[in-house]
Amino acid sequence: MSRKVRSVRVPKELETMDLSGLMRECEKHLRDLESATLLKQQGNQDAAEALMRARQADLGKKVGKLVWEARVEFGKHKGERI
């Protein structure tokens, strides 16, 4: 899987966001989707659903943190208080 990001348009507030980190989190999420699919195929529906609920919450927190960190960095460069 290619890890290159060729062209992305983002708001000024998110220019400093770690896009590589975001892509890594998405890759981890896709691996967990595959694991959940295998669990479901093996007849373990409850474990598959639990894995997906936990991973979705975790992904949301991590992406939110990356966005927040980028916004804070933008505020530092603009002389704003956040």
Contacts in CASP RR format, 6 or more apart in sequence:
PFRMAT RR
TARGET T0000
AUTHOR 0000-0000-0000
METHOD contacts of the structure
MODEL  1
MSRKVRSVRVPKELETMDLSGLMRECEKHLRDLESATLLKQQGNQDAAEA
LMRARQADLGKKVGKLVWEARVEFGKHKGERI
1 27 0 8 1.000
3 20 0 8 1.000
3 23 0 8 1.000
5 19 0 8 1.000
5 20 0 8 1.000
5 23 0 8 1.000
8 19 0 8 1.000
10 17 0 8 1.000
12 74 0 8 1.000
13 70 0 8 1.000
13 71 0 8 1.000
13 74 0 8 1.000
14 67 0 8 1.000
14 70 0 8 1.000
14 71 0 8 1.000
14 74 0 8 1.000
15 70 0 8 1.000
15 74 0 8 1.000
16 69 0 8 1.000
16 70 0 8 1.000
16 73 0 8 1.000
16 74 0 8 1.000
17 66 0 8 1.000
17 67 0 8 1.000
17 69 0 8 1.000
17 70 0 8 1.000
18 66 0 8 1.000
18 69 0 8 1.000
18 70 0 8 1.000
21 66 0 8 1.000
22 63 0 8 1.000
22 66 0 8 1.000
25 59 0 8 1.000
25 62 0 8 1.000
25 63 0 8 1.000
25 66 0 8 1.000
26 59 0 8 1.000
28 59 0 8 1.000
29 55 0 8 1.000
29 56 0 8 1.000
29 59 0 8 1.000
32 51 0 8 1.000
32 52 0 8 1.000
32 55 0 8 1.000
33 52 0 8 1.000
35 51 0 8 1.000
36 48 0 8 1.000
36 49 0 8 1.000
36 51 0 8 1.000
36 52 0 8 1.000
36 55 0 8 1.000
37 48 0 8 1.000
39 45 0 8 1.000
39 47 0 8 1.000
39 48 0 8 1.000
39 51 0 8 1.000
40 48 0 8 1.000
71 82 0 8 1.000
72 82 0 8 1.000
75 81 0 8 1.000
75 82 0 8 1.000
END
